[in-house]
Amino acid sequence: MAPEERSRRDAGLTVIPRRESPRRSRCPRIADMSYEPTATELKQLIDDYIDQWNEPDTARRHALIRRVWAVDGVQVLVNPPREIRDGAAMYGIAHPPLVVQGHDAFDARVDRAYEMFVEPGYVFERSSEPVRQPGAAVTFSWVMRNRADGTVAGAGLEVLTFAEDGRIRTDHQYVG
C-alpha cells in the first residue's frame, strides 16, 4: 500500500485502490463523445427539433424524430411536473428525472406532447439563439405560446450533445 493510502486509512477514510493497467481505459473521453455541428448544421437541427413538436402529420413527425435524434438518443426531463415529484415524495423517493430513449419512445413522447399542447392551440418556438458550451454542448431556450392570443404558457431550456452523425445524442430538458 502506498504511503498516501496508508495515511488515509489510518485517518479512518475509506481507500479505494487504483487499478493499474497498461491498457487504455474503455471509457470514452469527452472529446470522443460529442460532435460539434457547424453553424448551418446547428440551425437546421434546432429548427427540425422545434418542428418535430409542432408537425401535425404523424408520419412527417416521426421522420423528423429520426432526422433529429441518434438511434440511441436520450432525453432527460430533469425537473418533471409537480404531480410526479409529489407522487415520488409520497414514497420517500427523491425527485426522479424522466428518461426517454430511442426512436420508438420519442415517437410516443412527441405524439403525446402534440396531442396535449399543439392540437388544443399552442405552438412551440425557439426563444434564444443556440449557445455553444464547454465540452461540445449546445444550449437554447424555447417557449410554448398560445396561438390565439400570443401569451406564453410555458418555457424551457435544452442542453444538447451530438452523435458523430450530427444528430442529438443527449438532451437534458429543463421546463419551467
RAUR-V547650 format. One record per residue. N is the residue number from 1. RES is the residue in three letters. PSI is psi in degrees with one decimal (none if undefined). Layout:
((N/RES/PSI) (N/RES/PSI))
//
This chain:
((1/MET/136.6) (2/ALA/152.7) (3/PRO/-38.4) (4/GLU/-41.2) (5/GLU/-38.5) (6/ARG/-43.6) (7/SER/-34.7) (8/ARG/-42.6) (9/ARG/-44.1) (10/ASP/-27.0) (11/ALA/1.3) (12/GLY/10.3) (13/LEU/145.6) (14/THR/132.9) (15/VAL/123.5) (16/ILE/114.3) (17/PRO/144.0) (18/ARG/138.9) (19/ARG/120.1) (20/GLU/129.6) (21/SER/132.9) (22/PRO/-16.2) (23/ARG/153.1) (24/ARG/144.4) (25/SER/145.3) (26/ARG/-12.5) (27/CYS/132.2) (28/PRO/146.0) (29/ARG/157.3) (30/ILE/-39.5) (31/ALA/-28.9) (32/ASP/-12.3) (33/MET/-18.1) (34/SER/127.8) (35/TYR/146.1) (36/GLU/104.3) (37/PRO/152.3) (38/THR/168.9) (39/ALA/-41.3) (40/THR/-45.5) (41/GLU/-41.7) (42/LEU/-44.5) (43/LYS/-45.9) (44/GLN/-42.1) (45/LEU/-43.3) (46/ILE/-37.3) (47/ASP/-45.3) (48/ASP/-37.0) (49/TYR/-49.3) (50/ILE/-43.2) (51/ASP/-33.5) (52/GLN/-33.9) (53/TRP/-28.9) (54/ASN/-11.9) (55/GLU/120.4) (56/PRO/-27.5) (57/ASP/120.7) (58/THR/-45.3) (59/ALA/-42.9) (60/ARG/-36.8) (61/ARG/-45.7) (62/HIS/-35.5) (63/ALA/-39.5) (64/LEU/-41.4) (65/ILE/-43.9) (66/ARG/-26.6) (67/ARG/-32.8) (68/VAL/-43.6) (69/TRP/136.1) (70/ALA/155.5) (71/VAL/-39.1) (72/ASP/20.6) (73/GLY/148.8) (74/VAL/133.4) (75/GLN/130.9) (76/VAL/116.0) (77/LEU/100.3) (78/VAL/-39.1) (79/ASN/84.9) (80/PRO/166.0) (81/PRO/153.4) (82/ARG/-39.7) (83/GLU/-38.2) (84/ILE/-43.4) (85/ARG/-43.1) (86/ASP/-41.5) (87/GLY/-42.0) (88/ALA/-42.6) (89/ALA/-33.9) (90/MET/-29.9) (91/TYR/12.2) (92/GLY/23.7) (93/ILE/132.0) (94/ALA/152.0) (95/HIS/110.7) (96/PRO/138.7) (97/PRO/155.1) (98/LEU/135.4) (99/VAL/133.5) (100/VAL/131.9) (101/GLN/131.4) (102/GLY/155.2) (103/HIS/-42.0) (104/ASP/-41.3) (105/ALA/-37.8) (106/PHE/-36.8) (107/ASP/-49.4) (108/ALA/-43.8) (109/ARG/-49.6) (110/VAL/-38.1) (111/ASP/-44.9) (112/ARG/-40.9) (113/ALA/-38.7) (114/TYR/-47.8) (115/GLU/-40.2) (116/MET/-33.7) (117/PHE/-48.3) (118/VAL/-46.8) (119/GLU/-42.4) (120/PRO/-7.0) (121/GLY/16.5) (122/TYR/161.9) (123/VAL/141.6) (124/PHE/137.0) (125/GLU/143.7) (126/ARG/135.2) (127/SER/-1.5) (128/SER/159.2) (129/GLU/151.9) (130/PRO/143.6) (131/VAL/125.8) (132/ARG/132.7) (133/GLN/165.3) (134/PRO/150.4) (135/GLY/20.1) (136/ALA/17.7) (137/ALA/157.4) (138/VAL/139.3) (139/THR/150.9) (140/PHE/159.5) (141/SER/157.1) (142/TRP/163.6) (143/VAL/156.6) (144/MET/116.1) (145/ARG/141.3) (146/ASN/122.0) (147/ARG/-30.5) (148/ALA/-45.5) (149/ASP/-1.6) (150/GLY/0.5) (151/THR/149.8) (152/VAL/123.9) (153/ALA/-12.9) (154/GLY/165.2) (155/ALA/162.5) (156/GLY/170.9) (157/LEU/133.2) (158/GLU/137.7) (159/VAL/110.7) (160/LEU/146.9) (161/THR/163.6) (162/PHE/146.0) (163/ALA/167.4) (164/GLU/-25.8) (165/ASP/3.7) (166/GLY/-5.6) (167/ARG/165.9) (168/ILE/127.5) (169/ARG/-47.3) (170/THR/145.8) (171/ASP/113.3) (172/HIS/112.5) (173/GLN/128.2) (174/TYR/115.0) (175/VAL/135.0) (176/GLY/none))
//
